[in-house]
Amino acid sequence: MTDEDPMMVGAATVFVVSDIDASLAYYRDVLGFQVTFEYGAPLSYACLCRDEVALHLLAAMATKRLPGHGGLCIFVRDVDRLYDEVSARGARLINQPGDRDYGMRDFDAVDADGNQVTFGMGTDAAA
């Protein structure tokens, strides 16, 4: 490794979920992710990907951490188109896309445990 080589090359957001099978179905069927990895018998850990974004799920039975306290912001190219897509599939939506004073146009969705995913894109209107 040279000094120019990055030490840190990625990160994974891990949501603790109470029912990993139901959560996999929600992220796959409603939010459009693909399941790329499953581990354990019974299933206790999984990875899902959509385009360049990965999200990991950890079954509550496999950790002392409590489900429903996670948050993730995913940057997208067309927030309104994505909102229409996931809304039509029955996503649990907190709000509609809107231009925020912090320079984003975004909306929020939650899973059955309350883990929140914000989907957004930058605007030129940061205050």
C-alpha positions as a Markdown table, in Angstrom:
| # | Residue | x | y | z |
|---|---|---|---|---|
| 1 | Met | 0.0 | 0.0 | 0.0 |
| 2 | Thr | 1.3 | 3.4 | -0.9 |
| 3 | Asp | 0.5 | 6.7 | 0.8 |
| 4 | Glu | -1.8 | 7.5 | -2.1 |
| 5 | Asp | -3.9 | 4.3 | -1.6 |
| 6 | Pro | -7.0 | 4.9 | 0.4 |
| 7 | Met | -7.1 | 3.1 | 3.7 |
| 8 | Met | -10.9 | 3.1 | 3.9 |
| 9 | Val | -12.7 | 1.9 | 0.8 |
| 10 | Gly | -16.3 | 1.4 | 1.7 |
| 11 | Ala | -19.0 | 1.4 | 4.4 |
| 12 | Ala | -22.1 | -0.6 | 5.1 |
| 13 | Thr | -25.2 | 0.6 | 6.8 |
| 14 | Val | -26.7 | -2.2 | 9.0 |
| 15 | Phe | -30.3 | -2.0 | 10.1 |
| 16 | Val | -31.4 | -4.3 | 12.9 |
| 17 | Val | -34.8 | -5.8 | 12.1 |
| 18 | Ser | -37.3 | -7.8 | 14.1 |
| 19 | Asp | -38.4 | -10.0 | 11.2 |
| 20 | Ile | -35.6 | -10.4 | 8.6 |
| 21 | Asp | -37.7 | -12.3 | 6.1 |
| 22 | Ala | -40.4 | -9.6 | 6.1 |
| 23 | Ser | -37.8 | -6.9 | 5.9 |
| 24 | Leu | -36.1 | -8.6 | 2.9 |
| 25 | Ala | -39.4 | -8.7 | 1.2 |
| 26 | Tyr | -40.0 | -5.0 | 1.8 |
| 27 | Tyr | -36.6 | -3.8 | 0.6 |
| 28 | Arg | -36.8 | -6.1 | -2.4 |
| 29 | Asp | -40.4 | -5.9 | -3.5 |
| 30 | Val | -41.2 | -2.3 | -2.4 |
| 31 | Leu | -38.0 | -0.3 | -2.5 |
| 32 | Gly | -36.5 | -2.3 | -5.5 |
| 33 | Phe | -33.3 | -3.7 | -3.9 |
| 34 | Gln | -31.9 | -7.1 | -4.9 |
| 35 | Val | -30.8 | -9.6 | -2.2 |
| 36 | Thr | -27.1 | -10.3 | -2.8 |
| 37 | Phe | -26.1 | -12.2 | 0.3 |
| 38 | Glu | -27.8 | -14.3 | 3.0 |
| 39 | Tyr | -26.1 | -15.8 | 6.1 |
| 40 | Gly | -27.2 | -18.1 | 8.8 |
| 41 | Ala | -29.6 | -21.0 | 9.5 |
| 42 | Pro | -32.0 | -19.6 | 10.6 |
| 43 | Leu | -31.3 | -16.5 | 8.5 |
| 44 | Ser | -29.7 | -13.8 | 10.6 |
| 45 | Tyr | -27.9 | -11.5 | 8.2 |
| 46 | Ala | -28.4 | -10.3 | 4.6 |
| 47 | Cys | -27.2 | -7.8 | 2.1 |
| 48 | Leu | -29.3 | -6.0 | -0.5 |
| 49 | Cys | -28.1 | -3.8 | -3.3 |
| 50 | Arg | -29.7 | -1.4 | -5.7 |
| 51 | Asp | -27.4 | 0.2 | -8.3 |
| 52 | Glu | -24.4 | 1.5 | -6.3 |
| 53 | Val | -26.0 | 1.3 | -2.9 |
| 54 | Ala | -25.8 | -1.6 | -0.4 |
| 55 | Leu | -27.9 | -2.1 | 2.7 |
| 56 | His | -27.3 | -4.8 | 5.3 |
| 57 | Leu | -30.0 | -6.3 | 7.6 |
| 58 | Leu | -29.2 | -8.0 | 10.9 |
| 59 | Ala | -31.9 | -10.0 | 12.7 |
| 60 | Ala | -32.6 | -8.8 | 16.2 |
| 61 | Met | -32.3 | -12.3 | 17.5 |
| 62 | Ala | -28.6 | -12.2 | 16.6 |
| 63 | Thr | -27.6 | -9.0 | 18.4 |
| 64 | Lys | -28.2 | -7.1 | 21.6 |
| 65 | Arg | -29.0 | -4.0 | 19.5 |
| 66 | Leu | -32.7 | -3.0 | 19.3 |
| 67 | Pro | -34.5 | -2.9 | 15.9 |
| 68 | Gly | -35.8 | 0.4 | 14.5 |
| 69 | His | -33.1 | 2.9 | 15.4 |
| 70 | Gly | -31.3 | 3.1 | 12.0 |
| 71 | Gly | -31.2 | 5.8 | 9.5 |
| 72 | Leu | -29.7 | 6.1 | 6.0 |
| 73 | Cys | -29.6 | 8.8 | 3.3 |
| 74 | Ile | -29.4 | 7.6 | -0.3 |
| 75 | Phe | -28.5 | 10.1 | -2.9 |
| 76 | Val | -30.5 | 9.6 | -6.2 |
| 77 | Arg | -30.6 | 11.1 | -9.6 |
| 78 | Asp | -34.4 | 11.7 | -9.8 |
| 79 | Val | -36.2 | 11.8 | -6.4 |
| 80 | Asp | -39.6 | 12.4 | -7.9 |
| 81 | Arg | -39.5 | 9.5 | -10.2 |
| 82 | Leu | -38.3 | 7.2 | -7.4 |
| 83 | Tyr | -41.0 | 8.5 | -5.1 |
| 84 | Asp | -43.6 | 7.6 | -7.7 |
| 85 | Glu | -42.1 | 4.1 | -8.1 |
| 86 | Val | -41.9 | 3.2 | -4.5 |
| 87 | Ser | -45.3 | 4.9 | -3.7 |
| 88 | Ala | -47.0 | 2.7 | -6.3 |
| 89 | Arg | -45.5 | -0.4 | -4.6 |
| 90 | Gly | -46.9 | 0.6 | -1.2 |
| 91 | Ala | -43.8 | 2.1 | 0.5 |
| 92 | Arg | -44.4 | 3.4 | 4.1 |
| 93 | Leu | -43.8 | 7.0 | 3.4 |
| 94 | Ile | -43.4 | 9.8 | 6.0 |
| 95 | Asn | -43.6 | 12.7 | 3.5 |
| 96 | Gln | -43.6 | 13.7 | -0.1 |
| 97 | Pro | -40.6 | 15.0 | -2.0 |
| 98 | Gly | -39.9 | 18.6 | -1.2 |
| 99 | Asp | -37.2 | 21.2 | -1.5 |
| 100 | Arg | -35.6 | 21.6 | 1.9 |
| 101 | Asp | -33.7 | 24.6 | 3.1 |
| 102 | Tyr | -30.6 | 22.5 | 3.6 |
| 103 | Gly | -30.1 | 22.1 | -0.1 |
| 104 | Met | -31.8 | 18.8 | -0.8 |
| 105 | Arg | -35.0 | 17.7 | -2.4 |
| 106 | Asp | -35.9 | 14.5 | -0.5 |
| 107 | Phe | -38.5 | 12.2 | 1.0 |
| 108 | Asp | -38.5 | 9.7 | 3.8 |
| 109 | Ala | -39.6 | 6.0 | 4.0 |
| 110 | Val | -39.6 | 3.7 | 6.9 |
| 111 | Asp | -39.6 | -0.1 | 7.3 |
| 112 | Ala | -41.9 | -2.1 | 9.7 |
| 113 | Asp | -39.4 | -1.5 | 12.5 |
| 114 | Gly | -39.1 | 2.2 | 12.0 |
| 115 | Asn | -35.7 | 2.3 | 10.3 |
| 116 | Gln | -35.7 | 5.4 | 8.2 |
| 117 | Val | -34.4 | 5.8 | 4.6 |
| 118 | Thr | -34.2 | 9.3 | 3.2 |
| 119 | Phe | -33.9 | 9.5 | -0.6 |
| 120 | Gly | -32.7 | 12.8 | -1.9 |
| 121 | Met | -30.9 | 14.8 | -4.5 |
| 122 | Gly | -29.1 | 18.1 | -4.2 |
| 123 | Thr | -30.5 | 21.5 | -5.1 |
| 124 | Asp | -28.9 | 24.9 | -5.5 |
| 125 | Ala | -31.0 | 26.3 | -2.7 |
| 126 | Ala | -29.0 | 25.7 | 0.4 |
| 127 | Ala | -29.6 | 28.4 | 2.9 |
